[in-house]
C-alpha cells in the first residue's frame, strides 16, 4: 500500500511537491509548476504550508 510522504531526496523547500510527485508517479517539476499556478491564484502558499504540516516526512 502506497502512503504519501514528504520526500527526503527530491526536495526544494520542504519536500511536499517531491512527495506528491513520487506518490502519483509524476515528475515533481510538473507538480511544482502546478503549485506555482495555485500560488498566483492565492491559495498556493497556504495550501503548501498546510501540506507541510500534515504530510509526514519519509522514514
HTML snippet that shows the backbone in 3Dmol.js (N, CA, C, O; Angstrom):
<script src="https://3Dmol.org/build/3Dmol-min.js"></script>
<div id="view" style="width:600px;height:400px;position:relative"></div>
<script>
const pdb = `
ATOM      1  N   UNK A   1       0.836  -1.175   0.000  1.00  0.00           N
ATOM      2  CA  UNK A   1       0.000   0.000   0.000  1.00  0.00           C
ATOM      3  C   UNK A   1       0.885   1.244   0.000  1.00  0.00           C
ATOM      4  O   UNK A   1       1.805   1.365   0.808  1.00  0.00           O
ATOM      5  N   UNK A   2       0.592   2.170  -0.920  1.00  0.00           N
ATOM      6  CA  UNK A   2       1.374   3.401  -1.013  1.00  0.00           C
ATOM      7  C   UNK A   2       0.882   4.412   0.012  1.00  0.00           C
ATOM      8  O   UNK A   2      -0.316   4.526   0.273  1.00  0.00           O
ATOM      9  N   UNK A   3       1.822   5.136   0.579  1.00  0.00           N
ATOM     10  CA  UNK A   3       1.496   6.220   1.501  1.00  0.00           C
ATOM     11  C   UNK A   3       2.145   7.499   1.008  1.00  0.00           C
ATOM     12  O   UNK A   3       3.196   7.475   0.368  1.00  0.00           O
ATOM     13  N   UNK A   4       1.512   8.598   1.311  1.00  0.00           N
ATOM     14  CA  UNK A   4       2.024   9.906   0.914  1.00  0.00           C
ATOM     15  C   UNK A   4       2.977  10.416   1.977  1.00  0.00           C
ATOM     16  O   UNK A   4       2.613  10.546   3.146  1.00  0.00           O
ATOM     17  N   UNK A   5       4.201  10.704   1.561  1.00  0.00           N
ATOM     18  CA  UNK A   5       5.219  11.253   2.453  1.00  0.00           C
ATOM     19  C   UNK A   5       5.869  12.455   1.782  1.00  0.00           C
ATOM     20  O   UNK A   5       5.849  12.577   0.557  1.00  0.00           O
ATOM     21  N   UNK A   6       6.446  13.342   2.589  1.00  0.00           N
ATOM     22  CA  UNK A   6       7.311  14.388   2.039  1.00  0.00           C
ATOM     23  C   UNK A   6       8.634  13.735   1.672  1.00  0.00           C
ATOM     24  O   UNK A   6       9.170  12.931   2.435  1.00  0.00           O
ATOM     25  N   UNK A   7       9.149  14.075   0.522  1.00  0.00           N
ATOM     26  CA  UNK A   7      10.363  13.441   0.009  1.00  0.00           C
ATOM     27  C   UNK A   7      11.606  13.965   0.726  1.00  0.00           C
ATOM     28  O   UNK A   7      11.713  15.155   1.026  1.00  0.00           O
ATOM     29  N   UNK A   8      12.530  13.064   0.990  1.00  0.00           N
ATOM     30  CA  UNK A   8      13.833  13.462   1.532  1.00  0.00           C
ATOM     31  C   UNK A   8      14.833  13.691   0.406  1.00  0.00           C
ATOM     32  O   UNK A   8      15.740  14.514   0.533  1.00  0.00           O
ATOM     33  N   UNK A   9      14.665  12.961  -0.699  1.00  0.00           N
ATOM     34  CA  UNK A   9      15.628  13.022  -1.800  1.00  0.00           C
ATOM     35  C   UNK A   9      15.288  14.091  -2.823  1.00  0.00           C
ATOM     36  O   UNK A   9      16.187  14.711  -3.391  1.00  0.00           O
ATOM     37  N   UNK A  10      14.014  14.313  -3.063  1.00  0.00           N
ATOM     38  CA  UNK A  10      13.580  15.175  -4.146  1.00  0.00           C
ATOM     39  C   UNK A  10      12.898  16.412  -3.566  1.00  0.00           C
ATOM     40  O   UNK A  10      11.703  16.627  -3.770  1.00  0.00           O
ATOM     41  N   UNK A  11      13.657  17.205  -2.854  1.00  0.00           N
ATOM     42  CA  UNK A  11      13.070  18.369  -2.198  1.00  0.00           C
ATOM     43  C   UNK A  11      13.744  19.647  -2.637  1.00  0.00           C
ATOM     44  O   UNK A  11      14.945  19.693  -2.905  1.00  0.00           O
ATOM     45  N   UNK A  12      12.926  20.686  -2.702  1.00  0.00           N
ATOM     46  CA  UNK A  12      13.442  22.027  -2.985  1.00  0.00           C
ATOM     47  C   UNK A  12      13.317  22.874  -1.714  1.00  0.00           C
ATOM     48  O   UNK A  12      14.261  23.558  -1.319  1.00  0.00           O
ATOM     49  N   UNK A  13      12.154  22.820  -1.088  1.00  0.00           N
ATOM     50  CA  UNK A  13      11.946  23.575   0.142  1.00  0.00           C
ATOM     51  C   UNK A  13      11.683  22.605   1.293  1.00  0.00           C
ATOM     52  O   UNK A  13      12.555  22.409   2.140  1.00  0.00           O
ATOM     53  N   UNK A  14      10.493  21.993   1.337  1.00  0.00           N
ATOM     54  CA  UNK A  14      10.154  21.059   2.416  1.00  0.00           C
ATOM     55  C   UNK A  14       9.865  19.651   1.919  1.00  0.00           C
ATOM     56  O   UNK A  14       9.575  18.772   2.730  1.00  0.00           O
ATOM     57  N   UNK A  15       9.933  19.408   0.618  1.00  0.00           N
ATOM     58  CA  UNK A  15       9.713  18.077   0.068  1.00  0.00           C
ATOM     59  C   UNK A  15       8.270  17.732  -0.233  1.00  0.00           C
ATOM     60  O   UNK A  15       7.967  16.584  -0.557  1.00  0.00           O
ATOM     61  N   UNK A  16       7.369  18.705  -0.134  1.00  0.00           N
ATOM     62  CA  UNK A  16       5.953  18.437  -0.368  1.00  0.00           C
ATOM     63  C   UNK A  16       5.711  18.068  -1.828  1.00  0.00           C
ATOM     64  O   UNK A  16       5.106  17.031  -2.102  1.00  0.00           O
ATOM     65  N   UNK A  17       6.161  18.878  -2.756  1.00  0.00           N
ATOM     66  CA  UNK A  17       5.934  18.615  -4.186  1.00  0.00           C
ATOM     67  C   UNK A  17       6.662  17.352  -4.633  1.00  0.00           C
ATOM     68  O   UNK A  17       6.142  16.599  -5.457  1.00  0.00           O
ATOM     69  N   UNK A  18       7.842  17.115  -4.107  1.00  0.00           N
ATOM     70  CA  UNK A  18       8.566  15.888  -4.426  1.00  0.00           C
ATOM     71  C   UNK A  18       7.822  14.657  -3.954  1.00  0.00           C
ATOM     72  O   UNK A  18       7.766  13.651  -4.661  1.00  0.00           O
ATOM     73  N   UNK A  19       7.253  14.731  -2.770  1.00  0.00           N
ATOM     74  CA  UNK A  19       6.477  13.608  -2.233  1.00  0.00           C
ATOM     75  C   UNK A  19       5.207  13.360  -3.019  1.00  0.00           C
ATOM     76  O   UNK A  19       4.844  12.211  -3.269  1.00  0.00           O
ATOM     77  N   UNK A  20       4.526  14.428  -3.411  1.00  0.00           N
ATOM     78  CA  UNK A  20       3.312  14.280  -4.212  1.00  0.00           C
ATOM     79  C   UNK A  20       3.663  13.695  -5.584  1.00  0.00           C
ATOM     80  O   UNK A  20       2.944  12.840  -6.100  1.00  0.00           O
ATOM     81  N   UNK A  21       4.757  14.154  -6.165  1.00  0.00           N
ATOM     82  CA  UNK A  21       5.199  13.612  -7.441  1.00  0.00           C
ATOM     83  C   UNK A  21       5.539  12.136  -7.357  1.00  0.00           C
ATOM     84  O   UNK A  21       5.184  11.368  -8.251  1.00  0.00           O
ATOM     85  N   UNK A  22       6.219  11.730  -6.300  1.00  0.00           N
ATOM     86  CA  UNK A  22       6.558  10.317  -6.119  1.00  0.00           C
ATOM     87  C   UNK A  22       5.300   9.479  -5.883  1.00  0.00           C
ATOM     88  O   UNK A  22       5.204   8.358  -6.383  1.00  0.00           O
ATOM     89  N   UNK A  23       4.345  10.006  -5.135  1.00  0.00           N
ATOM     90  CA  UNK A  23       3.113   9.269  -4.834  1.00  0.00           C
ATOM     91  C   UNK A  23       2.303   9.009  -6.100  1.00  0.00           C
ATOM     92  O   UNK A  23       1.821   7.896  -6.307  1.00  0.00           O
ATOM     93  N   UNK A  24       2.149  10.025  -6.950  1.00  0.00           N
ATOM     94  CA  UNK A  24       1.365   9.886  -8.172  1.00  0.00           C
ATOM     95  C   UNK A  24       2.205   9.455  -9.368  1.00  0.00           C
ATOM     96  O   UNK A  24       1.694   9.381 -10.486  1.00  0.00           O
ATOM     97  N   UNK A  25       3.484   9.169  -9.149  1.00  0.00           N
ATOM     98  CA  UNK A  25       4.410   8.736 -10.187  1.00  0.00           C
ATOM     99  C   UNK A  25       4.457   9.740 -11.347  1.00  0.00           C
ATOM    100  O   UNK A  25       4.349   9.380 -12.519  1.00  0.00           O
ATOM    101  N   UNK A  26       4.623  11.012 -10.968  1.00  0.00           N
ATOM    102  CA  UNK A  26       4.698  12.123 -11.910  1.00  0.00           C
ATOM    103  C   UNK A  26       5.991  12.877 -11.616  1.00  0.00           C
ATOM    104  O   UNK A  26       6.489  12.845 -10.491  1.00  0.00           O
ATOM    105  N   UNK A  27       6.526  13.545 -12.612  1.00  0.00           N
ATOM    106  CA  UNK A  27       7.723  14.346 -12.422  1.00  0.00           C
ATOM    107  C   UNK A  27       7.442  15.466 -11.409  1.00  0.00           C
ATOM    108  O   UNK A  27       6.516  16.249 -11.618  1.00  0.00           O
ATOM    109  N   UNK A  28       8.206  15.560 -10.334  1.00  0.00           N
ATOM    110  CA  UNK A  28       7.969  16.596  -9.334  1.00  0.00           C
ATOM    111  C   UNK A  28       8.046  18.017  -9.878  1.00  0.00           C
ATOM    112  O   UNK A  28       7.451  18.931  -9.307  1.00  0.00           O
ATOM    113  N   UNK A  29       8.770  18.213 -10.973  1.00  0.00           N
ATOM    114  CA  UNK A  29       8.829  19.544 -11.580  1.00  0.00           C
ATOM    115  C   UNK A  29       7.451  19.972 -12.072  1.00  0.00           C
ATOM    116  O   UNK A  29       7.087  21.142 -11.952  1.00  0.00           O
ATOM    117  N   UNK A  30       6.685  19.041 -12.621  1.00  0.00           N
ATOM    118  CA  UNK A  30       5.322  19.353 -13.048  1.00  0.00           C
ATOM    119  C   UNK A  30       4.443  19.714 -11.850  1.00  0.00           C
ATOM    120  O   UNK A  30       3.626  20.631 -11.924  1.00  0.00           O
ATOM    121  N   UNK A  31       4.617  18.994 -10.766  1.00  0.00           N
ATOM    122  CA  UNK A  31       3.848  19.300  -9.553  1.00  0.00           C
ATOM    123  C   UNK A  31       4.210  20.696  -9.056  1.00  0.00           C
ATOM    124  O   UNK A  31       3.336  21.453  -8.633  1.00  0.00           O
ATOM    125  N   UNK A  32       5.480  21.034  -9.105  1.00  0.00           N
ATOM    126  CA  UNK A  32       5.913  22.375  -8.675  1.00  0.00           C
ATOM    127  C   UNK A  32       5.324  23.466  -9.562  1.00  0.00           C
ATOM    128  O   UNK A  32       4.927  24.520  -9.064  1.00  0.00           O
ATOM    129  N   UNK A  33       5.265  23.227 -10.855  1.00  0.00           N
ATOM    130  CA  UNK A  33       4.688  24.215 -11.768  1.00  0.00           C
ATOM    131  C   UNK A  33       3.194  24.410 -11.514  1.00  0.00           C
ATOM    132  O   UNK A  33       2.705  25.540 -11.527  1.00  0.00           O
ATOM    133  N   UNK A  34       2.474  23.324 -11.287  1.00  0.00           N
ATOM    134  CA  UNK A  34       1.049  23.435 -10.967  1.00  0.00           C
ATOM    135  C   UNK A  34       0.869  24.175  -9.654  1.00  0.00           C
ATOM    136  O   UNK A  34      -0.021  25.015  -9.526  1.00  0.00           O
ATOM    137  N   UNK A  35       1.716  23.863  -8.676  1.00  0.00           N
ATOM    138  CA  UNK A  35       1.635  24.539  -7.381  1.00  0.00           C
ATOM    139  C   UNK A  35       1.912  26.032  -7.539  1.00  0.00           C
ATOM    140  O   UNK A  35       1.294  26.855  -6.864  1.00  0.00           O
ATOM    141  N   UNK A  36       2.820  26.372  -8.410  1.00  0.00           N
ATOM    142  CA  UNK A  36       3.121  27.772  -8.679  1.00  0.00           C
ATOM    143  C   UNK A  36       1.901  28.491  -9.252  1.00  0.00           C
ATOM    144  O   UNK A  36       1.636  29.639  -8.893  1.00  0.00           O
ATOM    145  N   UNK A  37       1.158  27.829 -10.136  1.00  0.00           N
ATOM    146  CA  UNK A  37      -0.068  28.414 -10.670  1.00  0.00           C
ATOM    147  C   UNK A  37      -1.093  28.658  -9.561  1.00  0.00           C
ATOM    148  O   UNK A  37      -1.756  29.695  -9.542  1.00  0.00           O
ATOM    149  N   UNK A  38      -1.223  27.695  -8.635  1.00  0.00           N
ATOM    150  CA  UNK A  38      -2.129  27.883  -7.497  1.00  0.00           C
ATOM    151  C   UNK A  38      -1.694  29.059  -6.632  1.00  0.00           C
ATOM    152  O   UNK A  38      -2.529  29.757  -6.056  1.00  0.00           O
ATOM    153  N   UNK A  39      -0.403  29.273  -6.543  1.00  0.00           N
ATOM    154  CA  UNK A  39       0.105  30.395  -5.745  1.00  0.00           C
ATOM    155  C   UNK A  39      -0.317  31.725  -6.342  1.00  0.00           C
ATOM    156  O   UNK A  39      -0.633  32.661  -5.608  1.00  0.00           O
ATOM    157  N   UNK A  40      -0.326  31.820  -7.668  1.00  0.00           N
ATOM    158  CA  UNK A  40      -0.766  33.060  -8.307  1.00  0.00           C
ATOM    159  C   UNK A  40      -2.248  33.316  -8.092  1.00  0.00           C
ATOM    160  O   UNK A  40      -2.686  34.467  -8.108  1.00  0.00           O
ATOM    161  N   UNK A  41      -3.033  32.246  -7.889  1.00  0.00           N
ATOM    162  CA  UNK A  41      -4.460  32.425  -7.634  1.00  0.00           C
ATOM    163  C   UNK A  41      -4.742  32.644  -6.152  1.00  0.00           C
ATOM    164  O   UNK A  41      -5.893  32.861  -5.775  1.00  0.00           O
ATOM    165  N   UNK A  42      -3.725  32.592  -5.313  1.00  0.00           N
ATOM    166  CA  UNK A  42      -3.888  32.970  -3.921  1.00  0.00           C
ATOM    167  C   UNK A  42      -3.921  31.836  -2.913  1.00  0.00           C
ATOM    168  O   UNK A  42      -3.724  32.082  -1.723  1.00  0.00           O
ATOM    169  N   UNK A  43      -4.160  30.611  -3.337  1.00  0.00           N
ATOM    170  CA  UNK A  43      -4.310  29.520  -2.374  1.00  0.00           C
ATOM    171  C   UNK A  43      -3.047  28.684  -2.219  1.00  0.00           C
ATOM    172  O   UNK A  43      -2.984  27.840  -1.325  1.00  0.00           O
ATOM    173  N   UNK A  44      -2.053  28.890  -3.054  1.00  0.00           N
ATOM    174  CA  UNK A  44      -0.886  28.016  -3.090  1.00  0.00           C
ATOM    175  C   UNK A  44      -0.015  28.045  -1.861  1.00  0.00           C
ATOM    176  O   UNK A  44       0.392  26.990  -1.374  1.00  0.00           O
ATOM    177  N   UNK A  45       0.282  29.211  -1.348  1.00  0.00           N
ATOM    178  CA  UNK A  45       1.185  29.303  -0.190  1.00  0.00           C
ATOM    179  C   UNK A  45       0.547  28.699   1.050  1.00  0.00           C
ATOM    180  O   UNK A  45       1.188  27.945   1.781  1.00  0.00           O
ATOM    181  N   UNK A  46      -0.709  29.029   1.284  1.00  0.00           N
ATOM    182  CA  UNK A  46      -1.410  28.474   2.451  1.00  0.00           C
ATOM    183  C   UNK A  46      -1.546  26.956   2.322  1.00  0.00           C
ATOM    184  O   UNK A  46      -1.335  26.231   3.295  1.00  0.00           O
ATOM    185  N   UNK A  47      -1.895  26.474   1.131  1.00  0.00           N
ATOM    186  CA  UNK A  47      -2.035  25.034   0.911  1.00  0.00           C
ATOM    187  C   UNK A  47      -0.697  24.319   1.100  1.00  0.00           C
ATOM    188  O   UNK A  47      -0.656  23.220   1.654  1.00  0.00           O
ATOM    189  N   UNK A  48       0.393  24.934   0.644  1.00  0.00           N
ATOM    190  CA  UNK A  48       1.715  24.329   0.805  1.00  0.00           C
ATOM    191  C   UNK A  48       2.080  24.226   2.293  1.00  0.00           C
ATOM    192  O   UNK A  48       2.589  23.198   2.739  1.00  0.00           O
ATOM    193  N   UNK A  49       1.825  25.270   3.040  1.00  0.00           N
ATOM    194  CA  UNK A  49       2.133  25.236   4.473  1.00  0.00           C
ATOM    195  C   UNK A  49       1.291  24.192   5.208  1.00  0.00           C
ATOM    196  O   UNK A  49       1.791  23.497   6.093  1.00  0.00           O
ATOM    197  N   UNK A  50       0.024  24.087   4.843  1.00  0.00           N
ATOM    198  CA  UNK A  50      -0.835  23.072   5.464  1.00  0.00           C
ATOM    199  C   UNK A  50      -0.340  21.678   5.098  1.00  0.00           C
ATOM    200  O   UNK A  50      -0.289  20.795   5.954  1.00  0.00           O
ATOM    201  N   UNK A  51       0.029  21.471   3.821  1.00  0.00           N
ATOM    202  CA  UNK A  51       0.555  20.169   3.396  1.00  0.00           C
ATOM    203  C   UNK A  51       1.854  19.845   4.121  1.00  0.00           C
ATOM    204  O   UNK A  51       2.096  18.693   4.484  1.00  0.00           O
ATOM    205  N   UNK A  52       2.688  20.853   4.333  1.00  0.00           N
ATOM    206  CA  UNK A  52       3.957  20.649   5.049  1.00  0.00           C
ATOM    207  C   UNK A  52       3.703  20.173   6.482  1.00  0.00           C
ATOM    208  O   UNK A  52       4.447  19.344   7.006  1.00  0.00           O
ATOM    209  N   UNK A  53       2.670  20.692   7.098  1.00  0.00           N
ATOM    210  CA  UNK A  53       2.343  20.318   8.477  1.00  0.00           C
ATOM    211  C   UNK A  53       1.688  18.948   8.533  1.00  0.00           C
ATOM    212  O   UNK A  53       1.970  18.163   9.438  1.00  0.00           O
ATOM    213  N   UNK A  54       0.812  18.650   7.571  1.00  0.00           N
ATOM    214  CA  UNK A  54       0.006  17.428   7.628  1.00  0.00           C
ATOM    215  C   UNK A  54       0.749  16.195   7.104  1.00  0.00           C
ATOM    216  O   UNK A  54       0.645  15.121   7.697  1.00  0.00           O
ATOM    217  N   UNK A  55       1.489  16.331   6.014  1.00  0.00           N
ATOM    218  CA  UNK A  55       2.142  15.181   5.390  1.00  0.00           C
ATOM    219  C   UNK A  55       3.415  14.829   6.161  1.00  0.00           C
ATOM    220  O   UNK A  55       4.291  15.679   6.317  1.00  0.00           O
ATOM    221  N   UNK A  56       3.530  13.588   6.644  1.00  0.00           N
ATOM    222  CA  UNK A  56       4.742  13.218   7.399  1.00  0.00           C
ATOM    223  C   UNK A  56       5.944  13.069   6.479  1.00  0.00           C
ATOM    224  O   UNK A  56       5.802  12.817   5.283  1.00  0.00           O
ATOM    225  N   UNK A  57       7.131  13.229   7.059  1.00  0.00           N
ATOM    226  CA  UNK A  57       8.365  13.069   6.296  1.00  0.00           C
ATOM    227  C   UNK A  57       8.651  11.592   6.058  1.00  0.00           C
ATOM    228  O   UNK A  57       8.329  10.740   6.886  1.00  0.00           O
ATOM    229  N   UNK A  58       9.256  11.311   4.925  1.00  0.00           N
ATOM    230  CA  UNK A  58       9.584   9.945   4.549  1.00  0.00           C
ATOM    231  C   UNK A  58      10.491   9.312   5.611  1.00  0.00           C
ATOM    232  O   UNK A  58      11.473   9.921   6.037  1.00  0.00           O
ATOM    233  N   UNK A  59      10.157   8.090   6.034  1.00  0.00           N
ATOM    234  CA  UNK A  59      11.008   7.445   7.056  1.00  0.00           C
ATOM    235  C   UNK A  59      12.365   7.038   6.520  1.00  0.00           C
ATOM    236  O   UNK A  59      13.181   6.488   7.259  1.00  0.00           O
TER     237      UNK A  59
END
`;
const viewer = $3Dmol.createViewer("view");
viewer.addModel(pdb, "pdb");
viewer.setStyle({}, {cartoon: {color: "spectrum"}});
viewer.zoomTo();
viewer.render();
</script>
